[in-house]
Amino acid sequence: MRKIILAAAIATAALGLSACSNKTEAEADETVEAMNADAEASADEGAAIEGVAIQSAEDIQADAKDAADDAVKTTDEIGDDALSVVDQAEEAGAE
């Protein structure tokens, strides 16, 4: 984005120097204004894309945390079930 803005500024200077008449100067000003508008639009699009990327990363991080929490719960449940089987086997062996 900075490159686009810098290119627009350089183009502004170059077109300003090359303007030899009022008509040419007016056309150069219009061209520069159009280039500046394009640069601003590109910067806005870049900011929007960055926002989407950040939100996606946050969503992925939250999903990963939820999956890890579910895995811990599942592991705990498996451990509890195993202990229950052991307890039942010990009770059956004691009888």
C-alpha positions as CSV (number, residue, x, y, z in Angstrom):
1,M,0.0,0.0,0.0
2,R,2.8,2.4,0.8
3,K,4.4,1.7,-2.6
4,I,1.1,2.7,-4.3
5,I,0.9,5.9,-2.3
6,L,4.6,6.6,-3.0
7,A,4.1,5.9,-6.7
8,A,1.2,8.3,-6.7
9,A,3.3,11.0,-5.0
10,I,6.1,10.5,-7.5
11,A,3.7,10.6,-10.4
12,T,2.2,13.8,-9.0
13,A,5.6,15.4,-9.0
14,A,6.5,14.2,-12.5
15,L,3.2,15.3,-14.0
16,G,3.5,18.6,-12.3
17,L,6.9,19.2,-13.8
18,S,5.8,18.2,-17.2
19,A,2.8,20.5,-17.3
20,C,3.6,23.1,-19.9
21,S,0.2,24.7,-20.5
22,N,-3.0,25.2,-18.5
23,K,-4.7,22.4,-20.4
24,T,-1.9,20.0,-19.8
25,E,-1.7,21.1,-16.2
26,A,-5.5,20.5,-15.7
27,E,-5.2,17.1,-17.3
28,A,-2.2,16.3,-15.1
29,D,-4.2,17.4,-12.0
30,E,-7.1,15.1,-13.0
31,T,-4.8,12.2,-13.6
32,V,-3.1,12.8,-10.2
33,E,-6.5,13.0,-8.5
34,A,-7.6,9.8,-10.1
35,M,-4.3,8.1,-9.0
36,N,-4.7,9.4,-5.5
37,A,-8.3,8.1,-5.4
38,D,-7.0,4.7,-6.6
39,A,-4.3,4.6,-4.0
40,E,-6.8,5.5,-1.2
41,A,-9.2,2.8,-2.5
42,S,-6.3,0.2,-2.5
43,A,-5.4,1.2,1.1
44,D,-9.0,0.8,2.2
45,E,-9.2,-2.6,0.5
46,G,-6.0,-3.6,2.2
47,A,-7.3,-2.6,5.6
48,A,-10.5,-4.5,5.0
49,I,-8.5,-7.6,4.0
50,E,-6.4,-7.3,7.1
51,G,-9.5,-7.1,9.2
52,V,-10.9,-10.3,7.7
53,A,-7.5,-12.1,8.1
54,I,-7.3,-11.0,11.8
55,Q,-10.9,-12.2,12.5
56,S,-10.2,-15.5,10.7
57,A,-7.1,-16.1,12.8
58,E,-9.0,-15.3,16.0
59,D,-11.8,-17.7,14.9
60,I,-9.3,-20.5,14.2
61,Q,-7.6,-19.9,17.5
62,A,-10.9,-20.1,19.3
63,D,-11.9,-23.3,17.4
64,A,-8.5,-24.9,18.3
65,K,-8.9,-24.0,21.9
66,D,-12.4,-25.6,21.9
67,A,-11.1,-28.7,20.2
68,A,-8.3,-29.0,22.8
69,D,-10.8,-28.5,25.6
70,D,-13.0,-31.3,24.1
71,A,-9.9,-33.6,23.8
72,V,-9.1,-33.0,27.5
73,K,-12.7,-33.8,28.4
74,T,-12.7,-36.9,26.3
75,T,-9.4,-38.1,27.8
76,D,-10.8,-37.5,31.3
77,E,-13.9,-39.4,30.4
78,I,-11.9,-42.4,29.1
79,G,-9.8,-42.3,32.2
80,D,-12.9,-42.3,34.4
81,D,-14.4,-45.2,32.4
82,A,-11.1,-47.1,32.8
83,L,-11.1,-46.6,36.6
84,S,-14.7,-47.7,36.8
85,V,-13.8,-50.9,34.9
86,V,-10.9,-51.5,37.3
87,D,-13.1,-50.8,40.3
88,Q,-15.8,-53.2,39.0
89,A,-13.1,-55.9,38.4
90,E,-11.7,-55.4,41.9
91,E,-15.2,-55.7,43.4
92,A,-15.9,-58.8,41.3
93,G,-12.6,-60.4,42.4
94,A,-13.2,-59.6,46.0
95,E,-16.5,-61.5,46.0
